[in-house]
Amino acid sequence: MGDDGTMAKSTRYTPEFKAKAVRLLTESRSSYPSAARAIEQVARDPGVAPETLRRWRNRTDATVAAETKQSAEDAMAESKSLRAGVAQLRRANEILTTASAFFAARLDPTRR
């Protein structure tokens, strides 16, 4: 709401502006006694409502959490696939070792 009690006109901010504001909030958080105080102070500089900055931060946090979760799931899937590949190679190596020992014994004239 504006100072006169009416709804303020909606302002569109660029993704870069939002990211910069959230980054500034993150970087300056330790300078304030609370997260709420940090939001109030950081929002004041670019002229953004504190609630807007808080929503941007929450959205950014949710995005980062989702990306981290996806990255962890991808890493786990890759690890599982690699373990399966290693197990398959070990089985193949065991078969080849057994086969080479069998054929070496058949070709060695001293073992007949």
C-alpha positions in Angstrom: 0.0 0.0 0.0 1.1 3.5 -0.7 1.3 6.2 1.9 -2.2 7.3 1.2 -3.6 3.9 1.9 -4.1 2.9 -1.8 -2.5 0.0 -3.5 0.8 0.9 -5.0 1.3 0.4 -8.8 3.0 -2.9 -9.4 6.6 -2.5 -10.5 8.4 -5.2 -12.6 12.0 -5.8 -11.6 14.5 -7.6 -13.9 15.8 -11.0 -12.8 19.3 -9.4 -12.5 18.0 -6.8 -10.2 16.3 -9.4 -8.0 19.4 -11.6 -7.9 21.6 -8.6 -7.0 19.2 -7.5 -4.2 19.1 -11.1 -2.8 22.9 -11.4 -3.1 23.4 -8.1 -1.3 21.0 -9.4 1.5 23.0 -12.6 1.8 26.3 -10.8 1.9 25.2 -8.2 4.5 23.1 -10.5 6.7 25.9 -10.9 9.3 26.0 -7.2 9.8 22.5 -7.1 11.4 21.2 -8.6 14.6 18.3 -10.4 12.8 17.2 -11.5 9.4 14.2 -9.2 9.6 16.4 -6.2 10.3 18.7 -7.1 7.5 15.8 -7.3 5.1 14.4 -3.9 6.2 17.8 -2.2 5.8 18.8 -3.8 2.5 15.4 -3.3 0.9 15.6 0.4 1.7 18.6 1.1 -0.5 17.1 0.1 -3.9 13.6 1.2 -2.8 12.1 -2.3 -2.6 9.4 -3.2 0.0 10.9 -5.5 2.7 8.2 -8.1 2.0 9.1 -8.2 -1.7 12.8 -8.7 -0.8 11.8 -11.5 1.6 9.8 -13.2 -1.1 12.6 -13.0 -3.5 15.0 -14.5 -1.0 12.6 -17.3 -0.2 12.1 -18.0 -3.9 15.9 -18.0 -4.4 16.4 -20.3 -1.4 13.8 -22.7 -2.8 15.4 -22.7 -6.2 18.8 -23.4 -4.8 17.4 -26.2 -2.6 15.7 -27.8 -5.6 18.9 -27.5 -7.7 20.9 -29.0 -4.9 18.5 -31.9 -4.4 18.4 -32.6 -8.2 22.2 -32.5 -8.3 22.4 -34.9 -5.4 19.9 -37.2 -7.0 21.9 -37.1 -10.3 25.1 -37.9 -8.4 23.5 -40.8 -6.6 22.1 -42.2 -9.9 25.5 -41.9 -11.5 27.2 -43.6 -8.6 24.7 -46.4 -8.7 25.3 -46.8 -12.4 29.1 -46.8 -12.0 28.9 -49.4 -9.2 26.8 -51.7 -11.4 29.4 -51.2 -14.2 32.2 -52.1 -11.8 30.4 -55.2 -10.7 29.8 -56.3 -14.3 33.5 -55.7 -15.2 34.6 -57.7 -12.1 32.4 -60.6 -13.2 33.8 -60.4 -16.8 37.4 -60.2 -15.4 36.7 -63.3 -13.2 35.4 -65.2 -16.3 38.4 -64.2 -18.4 40.8 -65.2 -15.6 39.2 -68.6 -15.2 39.1 -69.1 -19.0 42.7 -68.1 -19.5 43.8 -70.4 -16.7 41.9 -73.3 -18.3 43.4 -72.7 -21.8 46.9 -72.1 -20.4 46.7 -75.5 -18.6 45.5 -77.2 -21.8 48.4 -75.7 -23.9 51.1 -76.4 -21.3 52.7 -79.7 -22.2 54.2 -80.1 -18.7 50.7 -80.3 -17.2 49.4 -83.2 -19.4 
